[in-house]
Amino acid sequence: MMSDIVAVLFDWAGTMIDFGSRAPVMAMDQVFEKAGVSADEGTIRRYMGMAKREHVVSILSEDAMAGRWHSAKGRDWSEADVDALMVELEPAMAASASLCRDLIPGAATCASALRHKGIKVGSTTGYTRTMMADIIPAAAEQGYAPDAIVCAGETALGRPAPLMLWQAMAELSAWPTGRCVAVDDAPVGIVAGRNAGLWTIGLAGSGNGVGMTYEDFTGLPEDERMARMTPVIGEFEVAGADFVIESVADLCLAVGAIEDALAKGQMPGMTPTRTLIGQPA
């Protein structure tokens, strides 16, 4: 059966590739360490999903990091410092991303199932086009090749602005917004989806919020997995997600729920967040 959903727009790291969204942490840790001002993993992960320049600025803007920078450099950080960090971050991100480019289990099957229902598949990412250079062909080799890819820096503003999602929709000729869906592992991506007028689906287990490898996460007892996802679900609720699932492997649950909602004349954001974790696929 053809779907009433026109398009699904996926994030990349933590959503379709790189279970646990580890590549940005690896790269930023390396770059800040090289600059002589270390950044802990919690601080790095706090701004995941933003375009990488905005991500760096947000890290430096924290009082603790700003103070650490001043202590190390004898002055406050500047835009010139951000420029220098970005020069280092581009190749560091490309290198770490090339090590973390495996598709998340279920990603390729999910994309294929959507196309089988006549749903267009697009994507947006906080990575620049340079950072994606190795990832795009590697994903295609594994069976995932979205029809639109919008990268950080290709629109005037990144997330939480809706512009990347709108650009991807324009490339796909996908309309109306109320029949399109944004899927993301970070709350800032959910906010972008809400700002764009799309249905939004948060991924609580595979992404930045839990931050574990697939093997480590799936090796946990079920109750501990749920305990680790619970605060992430709360963040998605605050961001206004329509649905929350564990990973893209469970996308069929949320897609079916959105199709039911559309059949009832509902629009994005009309009901409280529904968590579909633990339900049979």
Order of alpha helices (4+ residues) and beta strands (2+ residues): beta-alpha-alpha-alpha-alpha-alpha-alpha-beta-alpha-beta-alpha-beta-alpha-beta-alpha-alpha-beta-alpha-beta
